């Protein structure tokens, strides 16, 4: 029996980066280890071009990149670039993958994945509209079964309402929260709405949606997060468009997906939503929320397969 590949995930702990790295690593069927870098000042200022901090260099007792080195290293986040470069120099046989724009394209990176809306190009670059997610088929099957137990008795159609929150440019202040709530309410129609806020959801948005949808199912933050349970069971989905990950995950299921575009949305996210609408994966919530035949989009398997192909040619 062939030995399973050793796979490292390297991040600075940001959940968005970690989720995407897990999504790819889990599709490669190896032994996955997660490692976290934490460069202090001034080293954090020098990333991605600077060196690994002396205290975290290979050979130091608490180094996050101490050997034995992996067969595949998947990293994300600007702060990890010096570390992945150091591993590649020490272990040329390690296949190095970076997710999203590393801001530089050094020879130590064997493959770079970035969403199409980043506009990254090059021989080592692969781009897809949506991003990788951590949900393997068995995880999705378990969530579907939990959701059937949890929501199976509710009147259909079941509309999953997934709320994001503030970003660097999106604020969801009072007026914008009310605008979102009104648009969501107008698109619900018959059946049941299952509303799932995220950790980023501000009180103003959560409360506005709760007031607009009285008597519906609202997750109050207690108990197990029903996010994946409703994604796998919803007949239709409404999602706020402030998160590339969130929209990517909602687009996997091929159900009608309606996206609310908040004010302040970045140009990159606007371009992403435009492309997804063009390929029939979603519609703008302003268009009325009518059901349509949506195209399912799932990039995780595609990215993992490209990694396998490039490893074979490595």
C-alpha positions as CSV (number, residue, x, y, z in Angstrom):
1,X,0.0,0.0,0.0
2,X,1.4,3.4,-1.0
3,X,2.3,5.7,1.8
4,X,-0.1,8.7,2.1
5,X,1.2,12.1,1.3
6,X,2.2,14.4,4.1
7,X,0.4,17.7,3.7
8,X,1.0,20.9,5.6
9,X,-1.5,23.8,5.8
10,X,0.3,27.0,6.6
11,X,-1.7,30.2,7.6
12,X,-1.5,33.0,10.1
13,X,-4.7,31.7,11.7
14,X,-7.2,33.8,9.7
15,X,-10.3,31.6,9.4
16,X,-11.0,32.6,5.8
17,X,-7.6,31.4,4.7
18,X,-7.7,28.3,6.8
19,X,-11.1,27.2,5.4
20,X,-9.9,27.4,1.8
21,X,-6.6,25.6,2.6
22,X,-8.6,22.8,4.3
23,X,-10.9,22.6,1.3
24,X,-8.0,21.8,-1.0
25,X,-6.0,19.6,1.4
26,X,-9.0,17.4,2.3
27,X,-9.5,16.6,-1.4
28,X,-5.9,15.3,-1.8
29,X,-6.4,12.3,0.6
30,X,-3.2,12.7,2.7
31,X,-2.2,13.2,6.3
32,X,-2.9,16.8,7.0
33,X,-1.1,18.9,9.6
34,X,-2.1,22.5,10.3
35,X,0.6,25.0,11.2
36,X,0.3,28.7,12.1
37,X,2.9,31.4,11.7
38,X,3.0,34.5,13.9
39,X,5.8,36.9,12.8
40,X,6.2,39.9,15.1
41,X,7.5,43.4,14.3
42,X,9.3,44.3,12.1
43,X,9.1,41.0,10.3
44,X,5.4,41.2,9.7
45,X,5.9,44.5,7.9
46,X,8.4,42.9,5.6
47,X,6.2,40.1,4.4
48,X,5.8,38.8,1.7
49,X,9.3,39.8,0.5
50,X,11.2,39.6,3.8
51,X,12.8,36.7,5.6
52,X,11.4,34.3,8.2
53,X,11.9,35.8,11.7
54,X,15.0,34.4,13.4
55,X,13.0,32.8,16.2
56,X,10.8,30.9,13.7
57,X,13.5,29.8,11.2
58,X,14.0,26.1,10.4
59,X,16.1,24.6,13.1
60,X,14.6,26.7,15.9
61,X,12.8,24.6,18.6
62,X,9.4,26.2,18.1
63,X,9.6,26.8,14.4
64,X,6.3,26.3,12.6
65,X,8.2,25.0,9.6
66,X,10.4,22.4,11.5
67,X,11.1,19.2,9.6
68,X,10.3,16.5,8.6
69,X,9.0,18.4,5.6
70,X,5.8,17.6,3.8
71,X,5.2,16.3,0.3
72,X,2.7,19.1,-0.3
73,X,2.6,22.5,1.4
74,X,-0.6,24.6,1.0
75,X,-0.4,28.2,2.3
76,X,-2.5,31.3,2.3
77,X,-2.0,34.8,3.6
78,X,0.8,37.4,2.9
79,X,2.5,36.6,6.2
80,X,3.1,33.0,5.2
81,X,5.1,33.7,2.0
82,X,8.6,33.9,3.6
83,X,7.9,30.6,5.4
84,X,6.8,28.7,2.3
85,X,9.8,30.0,0.4
86,X,12.1,28.8,3.2
87,X,10.6,25.3,3.1
88,X,11.0,25.1,-0.7
89,X,14.6,26.1,-0.5
90,X,15.3,23.5,2.3
91,X,13.1,20.8,0.6
92,X,13.0,21.2,-3.2
93,X,10.9,18.0,-3.4
94,X,8.0,19.7,-1.5
95,X,5.3,20.8,-3.9
96,X,4.2,24.3,-2.8
97,X,0.8,25.7,-3.4
98,X,-0.4,29.2,-2.5
99,X,-4.0,30.2,-2.4
100,X,-5.0,33.8,-3.5
101,X,-2.6,36.5,-4.5
102,X,0.8,36.2,-2.8
103,X,1.6,39.8,-4.1
104,X,4.9,38.4,-5.6
105,X,5.5,35.3,-7.7
106,X,8.8,33.8,-6.5
107,X,10.2,30.6,-8.0
108,X,9.6,28.8,-4.7
109,X,5.9,28.7,-5.5
110,X,5.0,25.7,-7.7
111,X,1.3,26.7,-8.1
112,X,-0.8,29.7,-7.3
113,X,-4.6,29.6,-7.2
114,X,-6.5,32.8,-7.3
115,X,-10.1,33.7,-8.0
116,X,-10.7,35.1,-11.5
117,X,-11.7,38.5,-10.2
118,X,-8.1,39.0,-8.8
119,X,-6.9,39.1,-12.4
120,X,-3.7,37.1,-11.7
121,X,-1.9,35.5,-14.6
122,X,1.2,33.4,-15.3
123,X,2.3,29.8,-16.1
124,X,2.0,28.7,-12.5
125,X,-1.4,30.4,-11.9
126,X,-4.8,28.6,-11.9
127,X,-8.0,30.7,-11.6
128,X,-11.6,29.8,-10.9
129,X,-14.7,31.9,-10.2
130,X,-15.4,30.4,-6.8
131,X,-13.1,29.5,-4.1
132,X,-12.3,26.2,-2.4
133,X,-14.4,25.0,0.5
134,X,-13.8,22.4,3.3
135,X,-16.9,20.3,2.7
136,X,-16.2,16.7,1.5
137,X,-19.1,14.5,0.3
138,X,-19.3,12.7,3.7
139,X,-19.5,16.1,5.5
140,X,-22.3,17.2,3.2
141,X,-24.2,14.0,3.7
142,X,-24.0,14.3,7.5
143,X,-25.2,17.9,7.3
144,X,-28.1,17.0,5.0
145,X,-29.2,14.3,7.5
146,X,-29.0,16.8,10.4
147,X,-30.9,19.4,8.5
148,X,-33.7,17.0,7.6
149,X,-34.1,16.2,11.3
150,X,-34.0,19.9,12.2
151,X,-36.0,21.5,9.4
152,X,-37.9,18.6,7.8
153,X,-41.3,19.5,9.4
154,X,-41.2,23.1,8.4
155,X,-43.5,24.3,5.5
156,X,-41.8,24.3,2.1
157,X,-40.3,25.8,0.2
158,X,-37.4,26.3,2.6
159,X,-35.4,29.5,2.0
160,X,-32.0,29.7,3.6
161,X,-31.1,33.3,4.5
162,X,-27.4,33.6,5.1
163,X,-26.2,36.9,6.6
164,X,-22.6,38.1,6.4
165,X,-21.5,41.4,7.9
166,X,-19.0,44.2,8.0
167,X,-15.8,44.2,5.9
168,X,-13.3,46.9,5.3
169,X,-15.7,48.7,2.9
170,X,-19.2,47.3,3.8
171,X,-20.6,48.8,7.1
172,X,-24.2,47.7,7.4
173,X,-25.2,50.8,9.3
174,X,-28.9,51.3,10.2
175,X,-30.2,52.4,6.8
176,X,-28.3,49.8,4.9
177,X,-29.4,47.1,7.3
178,X,-33.0,48.1,6.8
179,X,-32.6,48.1,3.0
180,X,-31.2,44.6,3.2
181,X,-34.0,43.4,5.4
182,X,-36.7,44.8,3.2
183,X,-35.1,43.2,0.1
184,X,-34.9,39.9,1.8
185,X,-38.4,40.0,3.1
186,X,-39.8,40.9,-0.3
187,X,-38.1,37.8,-1.8
188,X,-39.3,35.2,0.7
189,X,-42.8,34.4,-0.5
190,X,-44.4,31.2,0.7
191,X,-42.9,28.5,2.9
192,X,-40.3,29.1,5.6
193,X,-37.2,31.3,6.0
194,X,-34.3,29.9,8.0
195,X,-32.1,32.8,8.9
196,X,-28.5,32.1,9.8
197,X,-26.2,35.1,10.8
198,X,-22.5,34.8,10.9
199,X,-19.9,36.0,13.5
200,X,-19.5,39.1,11.4
201,X,-23.2,40.0,11.4
202,X,-23.7,43.3,13.2
203,X,-26.7,43.7,15.6
204,X,-28.3,46.3,13.3
205,X,-28.5,43.8,10.4
206,X,-29.6,40.9,12.6
207,X,-32.3,42.9,14.3
208,X,-33.6,44.4,11.1
209,X,-34.0,41.0,9.5
210,X,-35.6,39.6,12.6
211,X,-38.2,42.4,12.6
212,X,-38.8,42.0,8.9
213,X,-39.4,38.3,9.2
214,X,-41.3,37.7,12.4
215,X,-42.4,34.1,13.0
216,X,-39.7,32.6,10.9
217,X,-36.8,30.4,12.0
218,X,-33.9,32.5,13.3
219,X,-30.7,31.1,14.7
220,X,-29.9,32.9,17.9
221,X,-26.3,31.8,18.2
222,X,-26.9,29.0,20.7
223,X,-26.3,25.3,20.0
224,X,-24.7,24.0,16.8
225,X,-24.4,26.4,13.9
226,X,-27.0,25.3,11.3
227,X,-25.1,27.0,8.4
228,X,-24.2,23.8,6.5
229,X,-27.5,22.1,7.5
230,X,-29.6,24.7,5.8
231,X,-27.3,25.0,2.7
232,X,-27.8,21.2,2.1
233,X,-31.5,21.3,2.6
234,X,-32.7,24.6,1.3
235,X,-35.0,24.8,-1.8
236,X,-33.6,28.3,-2.5
237,X,-31.0,30.6,-0.9
238,X,-30.6,34.3,-0.2
239,X,-27.1,35.4,0.7
240,X,-25.5,38.8,1.4
241,X,-22.8,39.4,-1.1
242,X,-20.0,40.7,1.2
243,X,-18.1,37.4,1.3
244,X,-16.5,35.6,-1.6
245,X,-16.3,32.4,0.5
246,X,-20.0,32.6,1.5
247,X,-21.3,33.1,-2.0
248,X,-18.9,30.4,-3.3
249,X,-20.3,27.9,-0.8
250,X,-23.9,28.8,-1.5
251,X,-23.4,28.3,-5.2
252,X,-22.4,24.6,-4.8
253,X,-25.9,23.3,-4.6
254,X,-27.6,24.3,-7.8
255,X,-30.7,25.8,-6.1
256,X,-31.9,29.3,-6.9
257,X,-29.4,31.7,-5.3
258,X,-30.2,35.4,-4.8
259,X,-27.6,37.8,-3.6
260,X,-28.0,41.1,-1.9
261,X,-25.3,43.6,-2.9
262,X,-24.6,46.0,0.0
263,X,-23.3,49.5,-0.5
264,X,-19.5,49.7,-0.3
265,X,-18.9,46.3,-2.0
266,X,-15.4,46.1,-3.5
267,X,-14.8,46.1,-7.2
268,X,-13.4,42.6,-7.0
269,X,-16.5,41.3,-5.4
270,X,-18.7,43.2,-7.8
271,X,-16.9,41.6,-10.7
272,X,-17.2,38.1,-9.1
273,X,-20.9,38.5,-8.7
274,X,-21.3,39.7,-12.2
275,X,-19.4,36.7,-13.6
276,X,-21.5,34.3,-11.5
277,X,-24.7,35.9,-12.7
278,X,-23.5,35.6,-16.3
279,X,-22.9,31.9,-15.9
280,X,-26.4,31.4,-14.4
281,X,-25.2,30.5,-10.8
282,X,-27.0,33.4,-9.1
283,X,-29.3,36.4,-9.5
284,X,-29.3,39.9,-7.9
285,X,-31.9,40.1,-5.2
286,X,-33.0,43.4,-6.7
287,X,-34.4,41.4,-9.6
288,X,-37.3,40.2,-7.4
289,X,-36.3,36.8,-6.0
290,X,-38.1,34.7,-8.5
291,X,-36.9,31.1,-8.8
292,X,-34.8,30.0,-11.7
293,X,-32.7,27.0,-12.8
294,X,-29.4,27.7,-11.2
295,X,-26.0,26.3,-12.3
296,X,-24.0,24.6,-9.6
297,X,-20.4,25.7,-9.2
298,X,-17.8,23.9,-7.1
299,X,-14.1,24.7,-7.6
300,X,-12.6,22.5,-4.8
301,X,-12.4,19.3,-6.7
302,X,-11.1,21.1,-9.8
303,X,-8.3,22.8,-7.9
304,X,-7.3,19.5,-6.2
305,X,-7.2,17.7,-9.5
306,X,-5.0,20.4,-11.0
307,X,-2.6,20.0,-8.0
308,X,-2.4,16.3,-8.7
309,X,-1.7,16.9,-12.4
310,X,1.1,19.4,-11.6
311,X,2.6,17.1,-9.0
312,X,2.8,14.3,-11.5
313,X,4.6,16.6,-13.9
314,X,6.8,18.0,-11.1
